[in-house]
Amino acid sequence: DAKTTQPNSMESNEEEPVHLPCNHSTISGTDYIHWYRQLPSQGPEYVIHGLTSNVNNRMASLAIAEDRKSSTLILHRATLRDAAVYYCILIRSGYALNFGKGTSLLVTP
Amino acid sequence: KAGVTQTPRYLIKTRGQQVTLSCSPISGHRSVSWYQQTPGQGLQFLFEYFSETQRNKGNFPGRFSGRQFSNSRSEMNVSTLELGDSALYLCASSLYRGRDEQYFGPGTRLTVT
């Protein structure tokens, strides 16, 4: 079954860019790549998603490898409010294949 | 537009009892998914409903069940509660299936004693 692999934790300085990697080497052609983040005591919050092409929105950018076996979430300027657990998940026909443990991002001033 | 709402927010039950959790999706959203979150296992997919039909189910025992009503509201039920069922149960809604972002509710914190 397709799964994602992310580093357990990452650290960044405030106002610097952050690149959060995700490996999904067994992804299928119709699987969407979604990113969510979860702040303490809250439900996950949608960040961005894509299928094949790179995507940008007001929160972040998503860079998808040409073979789709990996992707990178890019926060252009980290703020203290971006400290959260970031989940990279694959969605297939509405089914979230694997949330994993996510990456805990620490942002230091 | 109101977000996803879940009731109750907190619940304490005893082993062997059953529990029903409720989820009201964002207006117009037709897909509802349920997740269980525990410190040890992280976020795990329970099931997904679309147009009142269960479309997908995660790897959970039959004690976990759910349903969706014609107004897209959903309920999940856990029977014969076990201590290991203590968790945060999250509901998420989306406009359609698969390609759209999911919006999560705040969750129901279930404690089984």
Contacts between the chains, C-beta under 8 A, distances in Angstrom:
chain1	res1	chain2	res2	distance
A	30	B	98	7.9
A	32	B	98	6.1
A	32	B	99	5.6
A	34	B	101	7.1
A	34	B	102	7.5
A	36	B	102	7.7
A	36	B	104	7.8
A	42	B	106	6.7
A	43	B	4	7.8
A	43	B	90	5.3
A	43	B	92	7.7
A	43	B	104	3.5
A	43	B	105	5.6
A	43	B	106	5.3
A	43	B	107	5.3
A	44	B	43	7.3
A	44	B	90	7.2
A	44	B	92	7.7
A	44	B	104	4.8
A	45	B	104	7.0
A	46	B	101	4.1
A	46	B	102	6.4
A	46	B	103	6.5
A	46	B	104	8.0
A	49	B	99	7.7
A	49	B	101	6.0
A	51	B	99	7.4
A	87	B	43	6.9
A	91	B	98	5.6
A	91	B	99	7.7
A	91	B	102	8.0
A	92	B	98	6.8
A	93	B	55	7.2
A	93	B	56	7.1
A	93	B	97	5.9
A	93	B	98	5.1
A	94	B	31	5.6
A	94	B	33	7.1
A	94	B	48	4.9
A	94	B	50	6.3
A	94	B	55	5.7
A	94	B	56	6.3
A	94	B	94	7.6
A	94	B	97	3.3
A	94	B	98	5.0
A	95	B	45	6.8
A	95	B	48	6.0
A	95	B	55	7.4
A	95	B	56	3.9
A	96	B	33	6.7
A	96	B	35	7.4
A	96	B	45	4.7
A	96	B	102	7.8
A	97	B	45	7.8
A	99	B	35	7.4
A	99	B	42	6.0
A	99	B	43	3.7
A	99	B	44	6.9
A	99	B	45	7.2
A	100	B	42	6.6
A	100	B	43	8.0
A	101	B	42	4.7
A	102	B	42	7.1
A	102	B	43	7.9
